[in-house]
Amino acid sequence: MRLGVNLGYWGAGNDADNLELAREADRLGYAVVWAAEAYGSDSPTVLAWIAAQTERIDVGSAVMQIPARTPAMTAMTAATLDTLSGGRFRLGLGVSGPQVSEGWHGVRFDKPLGRTREYIDIVRMALDRKKLSYQGQHYTLPLPDGPGKSIQLTVHGARTDIPIYVAAVGPKNLELAGEKADGWLAIFPSAQYLPEQLAHIAAGREKVGKTLDGFDVVPTVPVVVGDDVAACADPVRAYAALYIGGMGSREKNFYNQLATRMGYEAEAAEIQDRFLGKQYREAAAAVPFDFIDQTSLLGPVDRIAEGLQRYAGAGVTTLSVATYAGTLDERVATLRTMVEALDKSGVGE
């Protein structure tokens, strides 16, 4: 298992700290640094900035939103970033959610599985430097009865086989990730529940004659180091409540559905009720400690090393650290502790 670091969203006032964190991860031998986007900073600009100021670490989008860009634009961006970084870019894609897709990008959130399937097809076609010709339900290239013609990407990138990752939560999307992608970006990973999720990915791989060998399983895992395990869970509560309670609508919240599938149906309903009622502290307090402990790494280094063993045994190949410490020094210390814990665990590459 390798280590990565997820910097989350940019522009929260800690940009210089995030850059230093990426540099430290580079010095420590981390495999990849990920940046996210929602409706603030975009991930490709951030990743270009980081790539210019690091040497070896890969840079990955977690994610580039599918409704935000045409597939051809995503291929252009991926090829450019991979060229500028010397072959260090990883393309993570996700459909976002209905509120952002329709409210921010003005793109209907209909048939996300079919849209993702076609999107990846076109991105791969463009990166292979083939002339774009595609007739799908969601995308048609060139448009019929017009002046458009099949065009080929002009950038000769560092690679044509830029790895593609899909952020997936539900069973059907997991299967699609296995079928179409090179890796999976996971959230709220539980070593107990991961084998069930990976079975869906394996089914997708089987469709195209592949196994899980070489497929990168990349969960983002909150990490809080300390002797008091219960206290370590507290910084993670607001994050868990935001996703379970507030990401999406009451009718369509993928993370709430995930918590329900993991056996927390009543708790997920309470968290959502309180969050949508703007009782944010109460929503955070309603997140069960067991859920946080299952989906995070909490406590002293030896306990974290045991957690790494469980994750590796469940199929994780790259574990992305999300630091929940306060200061830059504490966040850097977390990255260093994770290197120590991985060494203790015996499951590192």
N, C-alpha and C positions, 0 to 999 in steps of 0.2 A: 504494500500500500504506500502511496505517495501522499504528500501534504500539499494543499493549496491554501490560499487565503482569499476570502470574499470581502471586498471593501464596501459592498452595498451601494447605496446611492451617493453620488457626489453632490457637493454644494451645500452641505449642512454646517459649514463653518470650520470643518476640520480637514480641509483639502491638503494642506501642507503635511499634516500628520499622516494622512492616507498615503501620500507619496513616500514619506519616510518609511512607512510600514511596508510598502511594496519593495522598497530598496532593501530593507532588512530581510524580507522574505527571499529576495534574490541572493543576498549574501549567505543566508542559511541553507540554501539549496532547495527551497520550495519549488514545486513543479510549475505552478500556475497562479496568477493573480486574476481574479474576476471582478468586473464592475457591472453594476445594474443600471437600469433606466425605467422610469415610469412616466411621469409628466413633469420632470425637472431637467436635470442634465442628461445628455445622451451618452451612451456607453462608448461608441467608437472614438469620440474626441478624447475622452478620458484615457482610453487604452493607448491611443497614439502618444499622448503625453507621457504615460508611464513607460511605454516601450522605448521612448527616446532617452529615458533616464535610468534604464536597467540594462543588464547585459545578457543574462541567460534565461531568466524566468519567462515562461509563456504568458501571454495576455489573452483573456477570454471574456466574451460578452455573456453576461448572465442576467438578463438576456438582451438581444436585439428584438424589439417587438415586431411581430409579423404585420400587424395592421399599420405600422408606421412607415413602411417602405415597400416599394415594389420588389419582387424577387430579384430583378435585374440590378436594382440599386444596391441591394444587400450583397449581391455577388461582386459588384464594383468595389464596395467598401471593404469586403473581406479580402479581396485580392490586393487592394492597396495597403491595408494594414499588414497583411502577411509579407508584402514586399518591403515595406518600411521597417518592419521588425526583424527581418532576416529569417522568416519562416517560423515565427513564434506565435501566430494568432490562432485562436480556437473560436469557432463561430457557434455561439449558443443562441437558440431561437425559442420564442414562446409566443403564444397567442394573446397574452395579457388577459384582461377580463372584460366583461361587457360594459362596465362603466367607463373604463379608459378607452376601449376600442371605439365605442359609439359616442361617448361624450367628449373625448379629446381628439381622436383621429377621424371621427366621422365615418367609420367603417363598421358596417353591420356585423354583429357577432353571431353570425349564422354558420352552421356546419363547420366548426373550427377544425375537426379532424380532416375533412376533405380539403379544406383550404391549406392546412399545414402540409399534407401529402403533396399537393401540387406545387406548393411554394418550394419545398426541398428539391423536388424534381427539377424545377427551373433553375434554382441556384446551382445545383450540381452541373446541369447542362452548360450554364454560363461559365462556371469555373473550369470546366473541361475545354473551354474555348470552342464550343460548337455553336453554329449559327442557331439562334433561338427560333424554334418553331414548335408550338405547343398548342394543343386543342384540349382544354379541360373544361370542367364545369364552372370554375372560378376564374381561370386565366386563359386567354386566347392570345397567342403571339404568332405572327403579327395580327393586328386587328383586321378582320375581313373588309373587303370593299373600300379600302383606303390606300393612302400612299405608303404605308409602312412596309418594311421589308425585313427579312431575317438578318440580324446583325450579330457579329461576333465580338466578344470582349477583346479589347486591344491591349490590355495590361498583361504582360508576361510575368505572372507572379512568381514568388519564390517556390510555390508548390501549386499543383492543380488539385491535390488531395487534401485540402484544408479540412480538418476534422469538424464535423457538425454534431452539435449536441442539441437535445430537445428537453425543455423544461416540461415535465409531465407529472400529473397527479392521479388522474382517473385510470381505470383499467384499460379502456380502449386507446387512450393516448399513450399509455405505457407500451402497449403492443405496437403502436405506430412508431414510437421511438426505437424499439428493437428492430423493426423492419427497415426504417429509412435512415437512421442516424448512426453515429459512431460512439455516442455516449449519452448518458442521461443525467440531467441536472435535477437533483432531488431536494425536497424541503421536508422538514420534520421527520428525519429518518429514525426509525426504530429498528434495532438489530432483530427484534422479535418479529416485526412485520415485513422487513425487507425481503425475505425469501418469497413471500406471497406476491409482492410487487415485481420481483425479478422473474417470477414464473410468467407473468404477462409479457415482459420484455423478451424472454426466451421464446415464447410463442411467436412473437413478431420476427425474431431472428430465424426461426425454423421456416417461416414462409419463404424466405429468400435463401434457404440452404446454408445458414450460418448458425454458429453457436455463440455463447457468451464470451468465448475466448477473444481477447482483444477489445471487447466492448468496455468502455470506461464508465464506471458507476461513481458519480460525483455528488454526494450530498453536501449541503452546507450545514455545518454543525456549530451551534453556539458553544463557546468555551469560556468558562469562568473558573479560575484557579483560586483555591483557598482551602482552609482546614474545615470550615463550617459548610457542609454540603447544602443544607437547607438555605443558608444565607446566599450561597452561590446561585441558587435558582432565582432569587428575586430580580436581578437585572434582566432576566430573560422573559419575565412575565408580561411586560408591556408589548414586546415583540410578538409573543404567542397570541395575546389577546387581540392585537391589531389584525393578524391574519385570520384567526379563527372567527373573530367577531365582526370585523369591518372590511375585509377585502372582498368586494362584490356586494351583491344585494342579498336580502334575506332568502330569496328563492334560488340564487345561484352563487354560492361561495364554495369554491373547490376545496379550500383548506378546511372549512367546517365539515364538508363531506368526508374529507380524509380522516379528521379526528373521529368522526362518527364510525367510519369503517374500522378504526383502530380500537373501538370499544368504548369511546367516550361520548356517546350520544347525548346523554342528559347534560353532561358538563358543557359540551359544545353548544347546546341550545341555550343554556344559561349565560355563557360567555357572550353569545351573539345578542341575546335579549338586552343584556346590560350595556354592551358596547353601542348597539344601535340606539339605546336610550340615553346615550352620552354619559353613562356612568363608567368612565374609563378605569378609574381605580378599582371599582368593584369588579369590572370585567377581568382585570389583571389578577385580582385576588382569587377569582373563581377558577383560574387555570390550575388544574391539579398538579401537585409536585411530581407525581409519578409520570405524568405526560412530559413535563420538562426534563426530568431525569432520563427518561427513555430516549429523548430526541436531542439531548445535549451531552456535553462532557463537563462534569462538575466535580470540584474537590481537589485534593492533593494529587501530585504527579502520579503516584502509584495507582490511584483509583482511575485516573484518566487513561493510564496505560492499559488497565483492564478493559476499559470501554473501547479502546482502539482494537484490542484483540477481538472483542465481540463484533465490531463493525467489519473488520477484515474477514472474520469467519462467516458473516452474513453476505459477503460479496462486494463490499466497498473496495474500489481500487484507487481512488483519489479522494481524500477527505479534505474539504474546504473549511478552513477555520474562520468563524465569525467571532471576533473578539468583542467582549462586553465589559472590558475594563475601562476606567475613566480616562486616565492620562496617557500620553504617548508612551512614556516610559513603561507604564503598566501593560499597554498593548504589545509593545516590543517584548516585554518579559513573557507574555503569554505565548508569542510565537516561539520564543526560545524554549519555554517549558514543553511545548508540543514536540519539538525536536527531541528533547530528552525523553519524553513519554513514549514516542515512537521507537526510540532506541531500546527502552526498557521493555516494550511490548514484544519485540522480536518479530514484528510483522512488516517492518519497513523494507523497501527495496534495497 
